[in-house]
């Protein structure tokens, strides 16, 4: 097996000292253009690859940020990750992405590994924003920002969206379209966003003076497409006189599943059921019937969270912030006909 070229090999080939090679790698402005060119040519000829891990170990921290996302199968989180990646690239940092798959055990293992690797900072959409696992990361001195969640207290920065307002916008839109029996599809309510969106829906319904029993919750075990399909079965199984004429889904994936079930049962959207989703992922607009959705600024969430993390890593005077963005409703054919 061939040995990788070392700094000593580069210095010998270029006819310079080890210090000169080090300066070319770390402080090139200190080296004359002709000498720098000679060293760079030697590196190219030898196939020299810098040992970045060793350099970062000597420096005491890496050039790496990490994002622990909740569910990599949900395009919402990959859009957030795209915003984080843009911010990391602009700061000349690399991004390591982890998928907890909504598992607290897996999340804890990732966090322990990332702290051991001395990453510069961690962004996380946690299973439980108030988990003691996050407290341990903070205690060990690794900067951390909570994304798409709100954590009690002021020990970390957080970036989220006003989900109660989002729920209100969705139901107000359906009421304005004349619907008087509406289902809220999503769960479990132990998920903060699901609970907040339900609270906003209830507030809008009450403000419209409509009977409480005509806004019904169709609880699901998660926020996946198949959960939306199962919710469709339950809705179509209700007596027609009690069947909702519209559904507000806690995210776009459940809305897509619900839409799919209705179409396969030869039902019309929005004539038989108007549907509103949440997140406004790209697939909402691209669906067979484009889905009305409450838009979250997904990439902006990631960019802003990364900016807060970078400030914390570099600024001794950093003050933790709780940033809350405002959602907006994007109306499409699933409610407009």
HUSULVEN-V83674 format. One record per backbone hydrogen bond with DSSP energy under -1.0 kcal/mol. NH is the residue of the N-H (numbers start at 0). CO is the residue of the C=O. Records with the same first field share a line. If there is no record, write none. Layout:
NH = CO ; CO
This chain:
9 = 5
10 = 6
11 = 7
12 = 8
13 = 9
14 = 10
15 = 10
20 = 16
21 = 17
22 = 18
23 = 19
24 = 20
25 = 21
26 = 22
29 = 26
30 = 27
35 = 31
36 = 32
37 = 33
38 = 34
39 = 35
40 = 36
41 = 37
42 = 38
43 = 39
44 = 40
45 = 41
46 = 42
47 = 42
51 = 49
54 = 50
55 = 51
56 = 52
57 = 53
58 = 54
59 = 55
61 = 117
64 = 93
65 = 120
66 = 95
67 = 122
68 = 97
73 = 70
76 = 73
77 = 73
78 = 74
79 = 75
80 = 76
81 = 77
82 = 78
83 = 79
84 = 80
85 = 81
86 = 82
87 = 83
88 = 84
89 = 85
90 = 86
91 = 88
92 = 87
93 = 62
95 = 64
97 = 66
99 = 68
101 = 69
102 = 99
106 = 102
107 = 103
108 = 104
109 = 105
110 = 106
111 = 107
112 = 108
113 = 109
114 = 110
115 = 111
116 = 112
117 = 114
118 = 113
119 = 63
121 = 142
122 = 65
123 = 144
124 = 67
130 = 127
135 = 131
136 = 132
137 = 133
138 = 134
139 = 135
140 = 137
141 = 136
144 = 121
145 = 156
146 = 123
147 = 158
157 = 320
158 = 145
159 = 322
161 = 324
162 = 160
165 = 161
166 = 162
167 = 163
168 = 164
169 = 165
170 = 166
171 = 167
172 = 168
173 = 169
174 = 170
175 = 171
176 = 172
177 = 174
178 = 173
181 = 213
182 = 245
183 = 215
184 = 247
185 = 217
190 = 187
194 = 190
195 = 191
196 = 192
197 = 193
198 = 194
199 = 195
200 = 196
201 = 197
202 = 198
203 = 199
204 = 200
205 = 201
206 = 202
207 = 203
208 = 205
209 = 204
213 = 210
214 = 211
215 = 181
217 = 183
227 = 223
228 = 224
229 = 225
230 = 226
231 = 227
232 = 228
233 = 229
234 = 230
235 = 231
236 = 232
237 = 234
241 = 238
244 = 180
245 = 180
246 = 273
247 = 182
248 = 275
249 = 184
251 = 277
254 = 250
255 = 251
256 = 252
257 = 253
258 = 254
259 = 255
260 = 256
261 = 257
262 = 258
263 = 259
264 = 260
265 = 262
266 = 261
271 = 267
272 = 267
273 = 244
274 = 333
275 = 246
276 = 291
278 = 293
283 = 280
285 = 281
290 = 283
292 = 329
293 = 276
294 = 327
295 = 278
297 = 295
300 = 296
301 = 297
302 = 298
303 = 299
304 = 300
305 = 301
306 = 302
307 = 303
308 = 304
309 = 305
310 = 306
311 = 307
312 = 308
313 = 309
314 = 310
317 = 314
322 = 157
324 = 159
327 = 294
329 = 292
333 = 289
334 = 331
335 = 331
336 = 332
